[in-house]
Amino acid sequence: MLISNLEIMKIFFLATDYPYPGYSGACVVNWSIVNYLIDEGHDVTLFVDPPHLYGHHIDEEINDRMKEKIKSLKCDIVPLNHLYKKISKKNFIQKLFSNKFEDYFASCFMSEEIEKVIKKNVDEIKPDLLLCYGSPAIHWVKNINTKKAGFAHVPSAISYANFIINYEIEGLSFRVIKDCVIYLKARLFDKKLIKEANEIDIRFHHSKDFSEIMLKRGLKDCKNLFIPYFDHRKYYNKEIVREKRKYFKIIIVGLMSTVNRAQLYTLQKYVLPYLEKNLDMKKVQFHMIGVNHEDMPKYFRDKDYIFAKGYVEDFNFELQDCDLFYCYTPFVLGLRTRLLDALNFQTAIITSKDDIKSLPFLEHKNNCYVAQNKENIGALIIEIMNDKNIENIRNNARKTYENYVSIKIAGKKYIEAILYDKS
């Protein structure tokens, strides 16, 4: 159903992450955007960088699923998988002094080749708008003179270095020096990223904390802050009733990324020692979703109340079946789309004060539980286990989704701001 009084537009959507439901945050957001634009009747051509997944068998399983899933989209697709360029590996000295786009975003090794493909399609499609999701996409089109809207993000090296600096420095070593150099380089690179982001017509962001960071670093404006999101319940027919069991089921989600490493650090140092001291551990189980047993640190492998479930076919089931979703990010790291998944499915959430900086509508003991610091998470978990109001909090989580994040609300704001902004 089209939004009234708004015309159909030709949109050339450039995605640096495959649109895919239920994987990384960028994949999920891209999936929601593409589907919403198509459902609204717009003429969408999708230009997508093929998945760069390697090094982990779970990634390998998902790779083919992504390629197959994207075929279900009702739009024209311009893939990049016919492009190939041999990349010369840089030695240590080159890595130390090089600070280019390709050092942070793999696809930018082929920026010139990609630009030629984009220009050819722009000439043929004559789109009303180039919609660029991700800093690499903005970089690809820097020389193309067409109305553009885009989302820029900070290099992952900065997020990684935040973890290193906050959690892993235990003395001066070569690794610490190397990681600090990576961090300083990434901060310098930010200037290039911001310069290109400022050259697009409409800038937007999905995370309040990151939009504020980008503005502080020189972004001209970021007035469009919204979360276009895909309502899984619309396409999910299974009614899940949490089974009666003798233990409290807590799930933690993700591969061993920066976020998960920080979560495991917090669990090992603060949460589990407190619980073991103050709780009968037969009353609780932690289920690690997306990581295998052998990939966890030994400390966690040896705990009989921790279960590594690896890749799961139905993550939506896990969100509905659990008693609590543990999503505590101990430093600013932008929007966690898993929190939106959890709100969607009326899941009880424990999160951090840093996470609610990105989603300011999260409120402690209204629609989630917010731990104010690492030291009080264990006590808060025990409190949640005995909270008679937890069902009301679950219900409020879904109401929050409907009022702030649903396609009906967020989608309309998104399409009006990005597609019909007359600036």
WOGI-V190141 format. One record per pair of residues at least 12 apart in sequence whose C-alpha atoms are under 8 Angstrom apart, sorted by the first residue. I is the first residue (numbers start at 1). J is the second residue. Records with the same first field share a line. If there is no record, write none. Layout:
# WOGI-V190141
I: J ; J
This chain:
# WOGI-V190141
1: 39 ; 40 ; 41
2: 40 ; 41
3: 40 ; 412
6: 420
8: 41 ; 42 ; 43
9: 42 ; 43 ; 127 ; 128 ; 129 ; 419
10: 42 ; 43 ; 44 ; 45 ; 125 ; 126 ; 127 ; 128 ; 129
11: 42 ; 43 ; 44 ; 45 ; 127 ; 128 ; 129 ; 130 ; 131
12: 44 ; 45 ; 46 ; 47 ; 122 ; 127 ; 129 ; 130 ; 131
13: 34 ; 44 ; 45 ; 46 ; 47 ; 130 ; 131 ; 132 ; 133
14: 46 ; 47 ; 48 ; 130 ; 131 ; 132 ; 133 ; 137
15: 30 ; 46 ; 47 ; 48 ; 49 ; 132 ; 133 ; 134 ; 137
16: 48 ; 49 ; 133 ; 134 ; 136 ; 137
17: 30 ; 48 ; 49 ; 50 ; 51
18: 30 ; 31 ; 48 ; 49 ; 50 ; 51 ; 66 ; 70
19: 31 ; 32 ; 34 ; 66 ; 70
20: 66 ; 69 ; 70
22: 315
24: 337
25: 335 ; 336 ; 337 ; 338
28: 229 ; 230 ; 337
29: 228 ; 229 ; 230
30: 133
31: 230
32: 228 ; 229 ; 230
33: 228 ; 229 ; 230
35: 73
36: 230 ; 407 ; 411
37: 415
38: 74 ; 75
43: 75
44: 75 ; 76
45: 75 ; 76 ; 77 ; 78
46: 75 ; 76 ; 77 ; 78
47: 77 ; 78 ; 79 ; 80
48: 77 ; 78 ; 79 ; 80
49: 79 ; 80 ; 81 ; 107
50: 67 ; 79 ; 80 ; 81
51: 63 ; 66
58: 290 ; 310 ; 311
80: 114
83: 113
85: 109 ; 110
87: 109
96: 181
99: 185 ; 186 ; 189
100: 189
101: 136
104: 155 ; 156 ; 157
105: 136
107: 136
108: 136 ; 139 ; 140
111: 139 ; 140
112: 140
114: 140
115: 140 ; 141
118: 141
119: 144
128: 146 ; 147
129: 146 ; 147 ; 148 ; 149 ; 419
130: 146 ; 147 ; 148 ; 149
131: 148 ; 149 ; 150
132: 148 ; 149 ; 150 ; 151
133: 150 ; 151 ; 152
134: 150 ; 151 ; 152 ; 153
135: 151 ; 152 ; 153 ; 193 ; 197
138: 150 ; 152 ; 196 ; 197 ; 200
139: 196
142: 196 ; 199
147: 200 ; 201
148: 200 ; 201 ; 202
149: 200 ; 201 ; 202 ; 203 ; 204 ; 418
150: 197 ; 200 ; 202 ; 203 ; 204
151: 197 ; 203 ; 204 ; 205
152: 193 ; 197 ; 203 ; 204 ; 205
153: 210
154: 190 ; 193 ; 214
155: 186 ; 190
157: 182 ; 183 ; 186
158: 182 ; 183 ; 186 ; 187
159: 258 ; 333
160: 258
161: 179 ; 180 ; 182 ; 183
162: 331
163: 258 ; 262 ; 331
164: 176 ; 179
165: 180
167: 262 ; 265
190: 217
191: 217 ; 218
194: 214 ; 217 ; 218 ; 219
195: 219
197: 219
198: 219 ; 220
201: 423
202: 418 ; 421 ; 423
203: 221 ; 222 ; 223 ; 224
204: 222 ; 223 ; 224 ; 225 ; 226
205: 222 ; 224 ; 225 ; 226
206: 225 ; 226 ; 227 ; 335
207: 225 ; 226 ; 227 ; 334 ; 335 ; 358 ; 359
208: 225 ; 334 ; 357 ; 358 ; 359 ; 360
209: 332 ; 334 ; 357 ; 358
210: 333 ; 334 ; 358
211: 225
224: 417
226: 410 ; 413 ; 414
227: 405 ; 410 ; 411 ; 414
228: 405 ; 406 ; 407 ; 410 ; 411 ; 414
229: 405 ; 406 ; 407 ; 410 ; 411
230: 406 ; 407
231: 344 ; 406 ; 407
232: 341 ; 344
233: 344 ; 345
240: 317 ; 320 ; 321
241: 320 ; 321
242: 320 ; 321 ; 322 ; 323
243: 321
246: 283
247: 282 ; 283 ; 284 ; 285
248: 283 ; 284 ; 285 ; 323 ; 324 ; 385
249: 284 ; 285 ; 286 ; 287 ; 322 ; 323 ; 324
250: 284 ; 285 ; 286 ; 287 ; 322 ; 323 ; 324 ; 325 ; 326
251: 286 ; 287 ; 288 ; 289 ; 318 ; 319 ; 322 ; 324 ; 325 ; 326
252: 286 ; 287 ; 288 ; 289 ; 325 ; 326 ; 327
253: 288 ; 289 ; 290 ; 327
254: 288 ; 289 ; 290 ; 291
255: 290 ; 291
256: 291 ; 295 ; 296
259: 329
262: 329 ; 330
263: 327 ; 328 ; 329 ; 330
266: 330 ; 374
268: 299
270: 374 ; 375 ; 377 ; 378
271: 374 ; 375 ; 376 ; 377 ; 378
272: 378
274: 378 ; 379
275: 378 ; 379 ; 382
279: 382
281: 305
282: 305
284: 305
285: 305 ; 306 ; 307
286: 305 ; 306 ; 307
287: 306 ; 307 ; 308 ; 309
288: 306 ; 307 ; 308 ; 309 ; 310
289: 308 ; 309 ; 310 ; 311 ; 312
290: 308 ; 309 ; 310 ; 311 ; 312
291: 308 ; 309 ; 310 ; 311
292: 308 ; 309 ; 310 ; 311
293: 307 ; 308 ; 309 ; 310
316: 345
319: 341 ; 342 ; 345 ; 347
320: 345 ; 346 ; 347
322: 347
323: 347 ; 348
324: 347 ; 348 ; 349 ; 350
325: 342 ; 347 ; 348 ; 349 ; 350
326: 349 ; 350 ; 351
327: 339 ; 349 ; 350 ; 351 ; 352
328: 350 ; 351 ; 352 ; 355 ; 371
329: 351 ; 352 ; 354 ; 355
330: 352 ; 354 ; 374
331: 354 ; 355
332: 354 ; 355 ; 357
333: 354 ; 355
334: 355 ; 358
335: 355 ; 358 ; 359
336: 355
340: 401 ; 405
342: 397
343: 394 ; 397 ; 398 ; 400 ; 401
344: 397 ; 398 ; 401
345: 398
346: 394 ; 395 ; 396 ; 397 ; 398
347: 394 ; 397
348: 367 ; 368 ; 369 ; 390 ; 393 ; 394 ; 397
349: 368 ; 369
350: 368 ; 369 ; 370 ; 371
351: 368 ; 369 ; 370 ; 371
352: 370 ; 371 ; 372 ; 373
353: 370 ; 371 ; 372 ; 373
361: 400 ; 404
365: 393
366: 392 ; 393 ; 396 ; 397
367: 393 ; 394 ; 395 ; 396 ; 397 ; 400
368: 393 ; 394 ; 397
